[in-house]
């Protein structure tokens, strides 16, 4: 279900470490992301845009992304031998159509360039998603999957120790339907450092809720819920959450919240059963201490 894309040296950890520690954004500044000269990380630098209109600001950001900074240890993501043939921006979506040379980029470099472009452009309040096409054709990732609209949160940072593995995964998540009594499944593609377990990633994505692009899926978990720990042993995934988990969201009962987590985690090859804890203890209101997949509350919707 998942596949190593390439060994990337602390990509996302260093991406955001550079932003928050070395180059803090000015109050009126915008962050532009560059690749390091070793092409193993992305780092942000603060700039001030002079344009005021959307088209002017987009053009100015692309100019920054094309121009190597004064510091020789950084390289502009749009200075790697390909060119932007045309661009458009409407309804919160920026589309960059690039030349065929883009396809010759090594996978490591291509992911870094994509992360730098998306993180930079999505700071604008008029850009929520970025799409890259090559000579007008669909772009595909290292897993052979089409790369569509990309948002800034698609490139996850992680607080753990940096290791050299960066992965792409497709996870199956279960969210609520409009009634709150049933679950509907949906897929989500993510990039993440492999020192974050995919089990934790699943729980994080459930707490984050469904994409705003999908109007038939609804949150199942209180967004204030904090993850204390997620650990899998002998096929059982132990999920320890804060007490906010017991405060229902919308019209979704706790039972549906529980099976949203259980059904999503059991989709992973490493998980057969799930135990959910709240502050380290099994809530007295739970009917079971360990839960298995429940497809009786899973439904579909005609679309």
BALOBA-1460 file (C-alpha; in Angstrom, 3 decimals):
// residues 303
<rec num="1" residu="x" x="0.000" y="0.000" z="0.000"/>
<rec num="2" residu="x" x="2.944" y="2.265" z="0.360"/>
<rec num="3" residu="x" x="6.270" y="2.511" z="-1.377"/>
<rec num="4" residu="x" x="9.573" y="4.224" z="-0.695"/>
<rec num="5" residu="x" x="9.924" y="7.108" z="-3.120"/>
<rec num="6" residu="x" x="13.576" y="7.877" z="-2.372"/>
<rec num="7" residu="x" x="15.960" y="8.487" z="0.518"/>
<rec num="8" residu="x" x="15.491" y="12.174" z="1.323"/>
<rec num="9" residu="x" x="17.727" y="13.664" z="3.983"/>
<rec num="10" residu="x" x="15.416" y="15.086" z="6.627"/>
<rec num="11" residu="x" x="13.305" y="16.830" z="3.992"/>
<rec num="12" residu="x" x="10.280" y="18.065" z="5.857"/>
<rec num="13" residu="x" x="11.832" y="18.405" z="9.314"/>
<rec num="14" residu="x" x="14.523" y="20.635" z="7.896"/>
<rec num="15" residu="x" x="12.047" y="22.387" z="5.646"/>
<rec num="16" residu="x" x="10.166" y="23.787" z="8.578"/>
<rec num="17" residu="x" x="13.126" y="24.044" z="10.914"/>
<rec num="18" residu="x" x="14.653" y="26.452" z="8.406"/>
<rec num="19" residu="x" x="11.488" y="28.472" z="8.351"/>
<rec num="20" residu="x" x="10.945" y="28.788" z="12.073"/>
<rec num="21" residu="x" x="14.499" y="29.105" z="13.362"/>
<rec num="22" residu="x" x="16.841" y="30.586" z="10.780"/>
<rec num="23" residu="x" x="14.559" y="32.788" z="8.703"/>
<rec num="24" residu="x" x="11.499" y="33.892" z="10.669"/>
<rec num="25" residu="x" x="8.931" y="35.678" z="8.563"/>
<rec num="26" residu="x" x="8.651" y="39.406" z="8.951"/>
<rec num="27" residu="x" x="5.261" y="40.797" z="9.909"/>
<rec num="28" residu="x" x="4.665" y="41.964" z="6.364"/>
<rec num="29" residu="x" x="6.826" y="39.334" z="4.648"/>
<rec num="30" residu="x" x="6.119" y="36.256" z="2.556"/>
<rec num="31" residu="x" x="8.131" y="33.045" z="2.695"/>
<rec num="32" residu="x" x="9.787" y="31.759" z="-0.467"/>
<rec num="33" residu="x" x="11.108" y="28.189" z="-0.336"/>
<rec num="34" residu="x" x="14.467" y="27.278" z="-1.897"/>
<rec num="35" residu="x" x="16.424" y="24.046" z="-2.223"/>
<rec num="36" residu="x" x="19.721" y="23.659" z="-0.412"/>
<rec num="37" residu="x" x="22.824" y="23.366" z="-2.585"/>
<rec num="38" residu="x" x="23.070" y="19.711" z="-1.528"/>
<rec num="39" residu="x" x="19.483" y="19.246" z="-2.729"/>
<rec num="40" residu="x" x="18.547" y="17.398" z="0.438"/>
<rec num="41" residu="x" x="16.243" y="19.930" z="2.070"/>
<rec num="42" residu="x" x="14.058" y="22.960" z="1.481"/>
<rec num="43" residu="x" x="14.380" y="26.158" z="3.452"/>
<rec num="44" residu="x" x="12.284" y="29.321" z="3.631"/>
<rec num="45" residu="x" x="13.422" y="32.928" z="3.258"/>
<rec num="46" residu="x" x="11.306" y="35.983" z="3.933"/>
<rec num="47" residu="x" x="10.631" y="38.484" z="1.137"/>
<rec num="48" residu="x" x="8.337" y="41.472" z="0.794"/>
<rec num="49" residu="x" x="6.096" y="41.580" z="-2.271"/>
<rec num="50" residu="x" x="5.598" y="44.906" z="-4.010"/>
<rec num="51" residu="x" x="2.581" y="43.874" z="-6.100"/>
<rec num="52" residu="x" x="-0.975" y="44.345" z="-4.880"/>
<rec num="53" residu="x" x="-3.156" y="42.515" z="-7.413"/>
<rec num="54" residu="x" x="-3.431" y="38.727" z="-7.560"/>
<rec num="55" residu="x" x="-1.794" y="38.440" z="-10.978"/>
<rec num="56" residu="x" x="1.035" y="40.762" z="-9.939"/>
<rec num="57" residu="x" x="1.711" y="38.853" z="-6.718"/>
<rec num="58" residu="x" x="1.677" y="35.473" z="-8.480"/>
<rec num="59" residu="x" x="4.087" y="36.751" z="-11.128"/>
<rec num="60" residu="x" x="6.354" y="38.187" z="-8.453"/>
<rec num="61" residu="x" x="6.417" y="34.934" z="-6.473"/>
<rec num="62" residu="x" x="7.293" y="32.969" z="-9.597"/>
<rec num="63" residu="x" x="10.120" y="35.433" z="-10.231"/>
<rec num="64" residu="x" x="11.444" y="34.834" z="-6.711"/>
<rec num="65" residu="x" x="11.146" y="31.074" z="-7.247"/>
<rec num="66" residu="x" x="13.157" y="31.410" z="-10.467"/>
<rec num="67" residu="x" x="15.973" y="33.568" z="-9.078"/>
<rec num="68" residu="x" x="18.821" y="32.064" z="-7.074"/>
<rec num="69" residu="x" x="19.285" y="33.916" z="-3.764"/>
<rec num="70" residu="x" x="22.518" y="35.697" z="-2.869"/>
<rec num="71" residu="x" x="23.527" y="32.881" z="-0.551"/>
<rec num="72" residu="x" x="25.217" y="30.217" z="-2.643"/>
<rec num="73" residu="x" x="23.960" y="27.403" z="-0.417"/>
<rec num="74" residu="x" x="20.425" y="27.776" z="-1.808"/>
<rec num="75" residu="x" x="18.972" y="27.216" z="-5.274"/>
<rec num="76" residu="x" x="15.718" y="28.466" z="-6.758"/>
<rec num="77" residu="x" x="13.237" y="25.637" z="-7.492"/>
<rec num="78" residu="x" x="12.402" y="27.058" z="-10.934"/>
<rec num="79" residu="x" x="16.051" y="27.172" z="-12.028"/>
<rec num="80" residu="x" x="16.503" y="23.479" z="-12.793"/>
<rec num="81" residu="x" x="16.360" y="23.453" z="-16.583"/>
<rec num="82" residu="x" x="12.612" y="23.480" z="-17.171"/>
<rec num="83" residu="x" x="10.446" y="26.500" z="-17.873"/>
<rec num="84" residu="x" x="6.890" y="27.608" z="-17.162"/>
<rec num="85" residu="x" x="5.058" y="27.615" z="-20.489"/>
<rec num="86" residu="x" x="1.897" y="29.210" z="-19.157"/>
<rec num="87" residu="x" x="0.000" y="29.665" z="-15.931"/>
<rec num="88" residu="x" x="-3.508" y="30.382" z="-14.701"/>
<rec num="89" residu="x" x="-5.134" y="31.142" z="-11.389"/>
<rec num="90" residu="x" x="-8.845" y="31.124" z="-10.608"/>
<rec num="91" residu="x" x="-11.208" y="29.877" z="-7.906"/>
<rec num="92" residu="x" x="-8.316" y="29.294" z="-5.505"/>
<rec num="93" residu="x" x="-6.435" y="27.023" z="-7.928"/>
<rec num="94" residu="x" x="-3.094" y="27.919" z="-9.508"/>
<rec num="95" residu="x" x="-2.049" y="25.802" z="-12.514"/>
<rec num="96" residu="x" x="1.537" y="25.824" z="-13.770"/>
<rec num="97" residu="x" x="2.149" y="24.227" z="-17.158"/>
<rec num="98" residu="x" x="5.853" y="23.388" z="-17.437"/>
<rec num="99" residu="x" x="8.116" y="22.189" z="-20.225"/>
<rec num="100" residu="x" x="9.008" y="18.545" z="-20.862"/>
<rec num="101" residu="x" x="12.416" y="18.929" z="-19.191"/>
<rec num="102" residu="x" x="10.575" y="18.654" z="-15.872"/>
<rec num="103" residu="x" x="10.158" y="14.915" z="-16.474"/>
<rec num="104" residu="x" x="13.944" y="14.465" z="-16.450"/>
<rec num="105" residu="x" x="14.249" y="15.585" z="-12.830"/>
<rec num="106" residu="x" x="15.422" y="12.846" z="-10.418"/>
<rec num="107" residu="x" x="12.630" y="11.814" z="-7.980"/>
<rec num="108" residu="x" x="14.330" y="13.369" z="-4.933"/>
<rec num="109" residu="x" x="14.787" y="16.698" z="-6.662"/>
<rec num="110" residu="x" x="11.298" y="16.658" z="-8.196"/>
<rec num="111" residu="x" x="9.560" y="16.179" z="-4.840"/>
<rec num="112" residu="x" x="11.625" y="18.936" z="-3.258"/>
<rec num="113" residu="x" x="10.838" y="21.315" z="-6.116"/>
<rec num="114" residu="x" x="7.152" y="20.487" z="-5.900"/>
<rec num="115" residu="x" x="7.136" y="21.033" z="-2.132"/>
<rec num="116" residu="x" x="8.893" y="24.395" z="-2.509"/>
<rec num="117" residu="x" x="6.461" y="25.623" z="-5.175"/>
<rec num="118" residu="x" x="3.325" y="24.498" z="-3.349"/>
<rec num="119" residu="x" x="4.397" y="25.805" z="0.054"/>
<rec num="120" residu="x" x="5.310" y="29.170" z="-1.449"/>
<rec num="121" residu="x" x="2.226" y="29.780" z="-3.583"/>
<rec num="122" residu="x" x="-0.332" y="28.480" z="-1.070"/>
<rec num="123" residu="x" x="0.558" y="31.281" z="1.339"/>
<rec num="124" residu="x" x="-1.462" y="33.636" z="-0.834"/>
<rec num="125" residu="x" x="-5.044" y="33.956" z="0.378"/>
<rec num="126" residu="x" x="-6.242" y="33.565" z="-3.210"/>
<rec num="127" residu="x" x="-4.408" y="30.242" z="-3.737"/>
<rec num="128" residu="x" x="-5.513" y="27.093" z="-1.911"/>
<rec num="129" residu="x" x="-4.338" y="24.466" z="-4.389"/>
<rec num="130" residu="x" x="-1.545" y="24.178" z="-6.942"/>
<rec num="131" residu="x" x="-1.503" y="21.885" z="-9.958"/>
<rec num="132" residu="x" x="1.474" y="21.165" z="-12.222"/>
<rec num="133" residu="x" x="1.056" y="19.879" z="-15.763"/>
<rec num="134" residu="x" x="3.778" y="19.002" z="-18.273"/>
<rec num="135" residu="x" x="3.210" y="20.269" z="-21.810"/>
<rec num="136" residu="x" x="-0.489" y="20.309" z="-20.904"/>
<rec num="137" residu="x" x="-0.468" y="16.660" z="-19.806"/>
<rec num="138" residu="x" x="-1.171" y="15.070" z="-16.419"/>
<rec num="139" residu="x" x="1.804" y="14.745" z="-14.042"/>
<rec num="140" residu="x" x="2.343" y="11.373" z="-12.325"/>
<rec num="141" residu="x" x="4.259" y="10.597" z="-9.130"/>
<rec num="142" residu="x" x="6.785" y="7.857" z="-8.415"/>
<rec num="143" residu="x" x="3.988" y="5.405" z="-7.627"/>
<rec num="144" residu="x" x="2.428" y="5.937" z="-11.039"/>
<rec num="145" residu="x" x="-0.516" y="7.818" z="-9.523"/>
<rec num="146" residu="x" x="-1.759" y="11.071" z="-11.085"/>
<rec num="147" residu="x" x="-0.801" y="14.206" z="-9.181"/>
<rec num="148" residu="x" x="-3.742" y="16.534" z="-9.129"/>
<rec num="149" residu="x" x="-4.378" y="19.544" z="-6.940"/>
<rec num="150" residu="x" x="-1.788" y="19.910" z="-4.168"/>
<rec num="151" residu="x" x="-2.239" y="21.848" z="-0.948"/>
<rec num="152" residu="x" x="0.369" y="23.041" z="1.524"/>
<rec num="153" residu="x" x="-0.591" y="20.474" z="4.176"/>
<rec num="154" residu="x" x="0.125" y="17.643" z="1.756"/>
<rec num="155" residu="x" x="3.790" y="17.977" z="2.738"/>
<rec num="156" residu="x" x="3.796" y="17.081" z="6.427"/>
<rec num="157" residu="x" x="6.495" y="18.145" z="8.842"/>
<rec num="158" residu="x" x="7.438" y="16.029" z="11.831"/>
<rec num="159" residu="x" x="8.929" y="16.705" z="15.261"/>
<rec num="160" residu="x" x="10.924" y="13.460" z="15.471"/>
<rec num="161" residu="x" x="14.617" y="12.925" z="14.914"/>
<rec num="162" residu="x" x="15.590" y="13.343" z="11.292"/>
<rec num="163" residu="x" x="16.147" y="10.164" z="9.344"/>
<rec num="164" residu="x" x="16.656" y="9.728" z="5.640"/>
<rec num="165" residu="x" x="13.402" y="8.186" z="4.501"/>
<rec num="166" residu="x" x="10.535" y="10.024" z="2.860"/>
<rec num="167" residu="x" x="7.495" y="8.092" z="1.728"/>
<rec num="168" residu="x" x="4.237" y="8.487" z="-0.093"/>
<rec num="169" residu="x" x="1.226" y="6.570" z="1.133"/>
<rec num="170" residu="x" x="-2.405" y="6.218" z="0.137"/>
<rec num="171" residu="x" x="-4.607" y="5.767" z="3.182"/>
<rec num="172" residu="x" x="-8.271" y="4.835" z="3.382"/>
<rec num="173" residu="x" x="-10.167" y="6.962" z="5.890"/>
<rec num="174" residu="x" x="-13.707" y="6.627" z="7.207"/>
<rec num="175" residu="x" x="-15.696" y="9.791" z="7.852"/>
<rec num="176" residu="x" x="-19.350" y="10.329" z="8.770"/>
<rec num="177" residu="x" x="-22.252" y="10.772" z="6.396"/>
<rec num="178" residu="x" x="-24.757" y="13.619" z="6.741"/>
<rec num="179" residu="x" x="-26.810" y="11.722" z="9.341"/>
<rec num="180" residu="x" x="-23.802" y="11.119" z="11.575"/>
<rec num="181" residu="x" x="-24.899" y="7.508" z="12.041"/>
<rec num="182" residu="x" x="-22.898" y="5.907" z="9.225"/>
<rec num="183" residu="x" x="-19.379" y="5.931" z="7.838"/>
<rec num="184" residu="x" x="-18.257" y="6.539" z="4.262"/>
<rec num="185" residu="x" x="-14.740" y="5.710" z="3.112"/>
<rec num="186" residu="x" x="-12.446" y="7.888" z="1.047"/>
<rec num="187" residu="x" x="-8.803" y="7.820" z="-0.019"/>
<rec num="188" residu="x" x="-6.136" y="10.396" z="0.728"/>
<rec num="189" residu="x" x="-2.552" y="10.604" z="-0.601"/>
<rec num="190" residu="x" x="0.140" y="11.947" z="1.724"/>
<rec num="191" residu="x" x="3.893" y="12.449" z="1.863"/>
<rec num="192" residu="x" x="5.491" y="11.880" z="5.250"/>
<rec num="193" residu="x" x="8.798" y="11.162" z="6.949"/>
<rec num="194" residu="x" x="8.886" y="7.488" z="7.871"/>
<rec num="195" residu="x" x="9.890" y="8.203" z="11.456"/>
<rec num="196" residu="x" x="6.214" y="9.094" z="11.829"/>
<rec num="197" residu="x" x="4.232" y="5.850" z="11.886"/>
<rec num="198" residu="x" x="1.521" y="5.503" z="9.271"/>
<rec num="199" residu="x" x="-0.861" y="4.563" z="12.118"/>
<rec num="200" residu="x" x="-0.314" y="7.962" z="13.720"/>
<rec num="201" residu="x" x="-0.699" y="9.604" z="10.325"/>
<rec num="202" residu="x" x="-4.130" y="7.958" z="9.933"/>
<rec num="203" residu="x" x="-5.314" y="9.291" z="13.306"/>
<rec num="204" residu="x" x="-3.937" y="12.766" z="12.546"/>
<rec num="205" residu="x" x="-5.820" y="12.854" z="9.249"/>
<rec num="206" residu="x" x="-9.063" y="11.739" z="10.898"/>
<rec num="207" residu="x" x="-8.752" y="14.519" z="13.469"/>
<rec num="208" residu="x" x="-8.039" y="17.007" z="10.668"/>
<rec num="209" residu="x" x="-11.338" y="15.976" z="9.073"/>
<rec num="210" residu="x" x="-12.422" y="15.491" z="5.468"/>
<rec num="211" residu="x" x="-11.226" y="17.679" z="2.635"/>
<rec num="212" residu="x" x="-13.293" y="20.767" z="1.972"/>
<rec num="213" residu="x" x="-13.602" y="19.593" z="-1.631"/>
<rec num="214" residu="x" x="-15.817" y="16.654" z="-0.557"/>
<rec num="215" residu="x" x="-19.259" y="17.802" z="0.515"/>
<rec num="216" residu="x" x="-20.692" y="14.392" z="1.438"/>
<rec num="217" residu="x" x="-18.120" y="13.546" z="4.147"/>
<rec num="218" residu="x" x="-18.293" y="14.965" z="7.678"/>
<rec num="219" residu="x" x="-15.873" y="15.005" z="10.647"/>
<rec num="220" residu="x" x="-16.047" y="12.172" z="13.159"/>
<rec num="221" residu="x" x="-13.592" y="13.407" z="15.801"/>
<rec num="222" residu="x" x="-13.533" y="16.588" z="17.853"/>
<rec num="223" residu="x" x="-10.763" y="18.703" z="16.229"/>
<rec num="224" residu="x" x="-9.531" y="19.689" z="19.715"/>
<rec num="225" residu="x" x="-8.495" y="16.080" z="20.350"/>
<rec num="226" residu="x" x="-4.773" y="15.649" z="20.987"/>
<rec num="227" residu="x" x="-2.804" y="12.490" z="20.243"/>
<rec num="228" residu="x" x="-0.907" y="11.304" z="23.308"/>
<rec num="229" residu="x" x="0.511" y="8.194" z="21.684"/>
<rec num="230" residu="x" x="-0.119" y="5.691" z="18.897"/>
<rec num="231" residu="x" x="1.633" y="2.312" z="18.994"/>
<rec num="232" residu="x" x="1.099" y="-1.031" z="17.281"/>
<rec num="233" residu="x" x="2.161" y="-4.338" z="18.806"/>
<rec num="234" residu="x" x="1.253" y="-7.861" z="17.701"/>
<rec num="235" residu="x" x="-1.398" y="-6.544" z="15.323"/>
<rec num="236" residu="x" x="-3.135" y="-4.392" z="17.950"/>
<rec num="237" residu="x" x="-2.941" y="-0.622" z="17.525"/>
<rec num="238" residu="x" x="-3.143" y="1.300" z="20.819"/>
<rec num="239" residu="x" x="-4.447" y="4.848" z="20.340"/>
<rec num="240" residu="x" x="-4.171" y="7.109" z="23.375"/>
<rec num="241" residu="x" x="-6.108" y="10.381" z="23.032"/>
<rec num="242" residu="x" x="-6.949" y="13.394" z="25.163"/>
<rec num="243" residu="x" x="-10.323" y="13.696" z="26.896"/>
<rec num="244" residu="x" x="-11.581" y="15.958" z="24.069"/>
<rec num="245" residu="x" x="-12.225" y="12.776" z="22.092"/>
<rec num="246" residu="x" x="-15.253" y="12.041" z="24.310"/>
<rec num="247" residu="x" x="-16.868" y="15.376" z="23.378"/>
<rec num="248" residu="x" x="-18.887" y="14.573" z="20.275"/>
<rec num="249" residu="x" x="-18.715" y="16.697" z="17.152"/>
<rec num="250" residu="x" x="-21.940" y="17.646" z="15.389"/>
<rec num="251" residu="x" x="-24.422" y="14.778" z="15.344"/>
<rec num="252" residu="x" x="-21.806" y="12.018" z="15.427"/>
<rec num="253" residu="x" x="-22.120" y="9.657" z="18.438"/>
<rec num="254" residu="x" x="-19.021" y="8.281" z="20.157"/>
<rec num="255" residu="x" x="-19.637" y="4.833" z="18.651"/>
<rec num="256" residu="x" x="-19.231" y="6.240" z="15.140"/>
<rec num="257" residu="x" x="-16.132" y="8.188" z="16.220"/>
<rec num="258" residu="x" x="-14.616" y="4.971" z="17.568"/>
<rec num="259" residu="x" x="-15.272" y="2.954" z="14.436"/>
<rec num="260" residu="x" x="-14.033" y="5.797" z="12.271"/>
<rec num="261" residu="x" x="-10.640" y="5.217" z="13.889"/>
<rec num="262" residu="x" x="-10.928" y="1.424" z="14.033"/>
<rec num="263" residu="x" x="-12.028" y="0.891" z="10.434"/>
<rec num="264" residu="x" x="-9.410" y="3.310" z="9.110"/>
<rec num="265" residu="x" x="-6.549" y="1.691" z="11.037"/>
<rec num="266" residu="x" x="-7.578" y="-1.874" z="10.218"/>
<rec num="267" residu="x" x="-7.166" y="-0.995" z="6.540"/>
<rec num="268" residu="x" x="-3.413" y="-1.058" z="7.240"/>
<rec num="269" residu="x" x="-1.616" y="-4.378" z="6.852"/>
<rec num="270" residu="x" x="-0.019" y="-3.963" z="10.278"/>
<rec num="271" residu="x" x="-3.289" y="-3.632" z="12.227"/>
<rec num="272" residu="x" x="-5.947" y="-6.256" z="13.032"/>
<rec num="273" residu="x" x="-7.544" y="-4.745" z="16.131"/>
<rec num="274" residu="x" x="-7.602" y="-1.371" z="17.875"/>
<rec num="275" residu="x" x="-7.705" y="-0.304" z="21.503"/>
<rec num="276" residu="x" x="-8.665" y="3.311" z="22.154"/>
<rec num="277" residu="x" x="-7.579" y="4.920" z="25.400"/>
<rec num="278" residu="x" x="-8.418" y="8.324" z="26.831"/>
<rec num="279" residu="x" x="-5.635" y="9.698" z="28.999"/>
<rec num="280" residu="x" x="-4.245" y="6.181" z="29.264"/>
<rec num="281" residu="x" x="-7.466" y="4.452" z="30.324"/>
<rec num="282" residu="x" x="-10.332" y="2.666" z="28.587"/>
<rec num="283" residu="x" x="-13.438" y="4.851" z="29.091"/>
<rec num="284" residu="x" x="-16.139" y="3.189" z="31.184"/>
<rec num="285" residu="x" x="-18.691" y="4.044" z="28.474"/>
<rec num="286" residu="x" x="-16.968" y="1.800" z="25.910"/>
<rec num="287" residu="x" x="-18.649" y="-1.511" z="25.174"/>
<rec num="288" residu="x" x="-15.328" y="-3.208" z="24.393"/>
<rec num="289" residu="x" x="-11.718" y="-2.811" z="25.378"/>
<rec num="290" residu="x" x="-10.465" y="-3.922" z="21.954"/>
<rec num="291" residu="x" x="-12.355" y="-3.211" z="18.726"/>
<rec num="292" residu="x" x="-12.404" y="-4.999" z="15.380"/>
<rec num="293" residu="x" x="-13.556" y="-3.775" z="11.985"/>
<rec num="294" residu="x" x="-17.274" y="-2.939" z="11.814"/>
<rec num="295" residu="x" x="-18.688" y="-2.743" z="8.300"/>
<rec num="296" residu="x" x="-22.306" y="-2.718" z="9.463"/>
<rec num="297" residu="x" x="-22.225" y="1.074" z="9.819"/>
<rec num="298" residu="x" x="-20.395" y="1.662" z="6.536"/>
<rec num="299" residu="x" x="-22.505" y="2.979" z="3.690"/>
<rec num="300" residu="x" x="-22.015" y="4.429" z="0.230"/>
<rec num="301" residu="x" x="-23.464" y="7.461" z="-1.470"/>
<rec num="302" residu="x" x="-24.583" y="7.925" z="-5.030"/>
<rec num="303" residu="x" x="-22.395" y="10.571" z="-6.673"/>
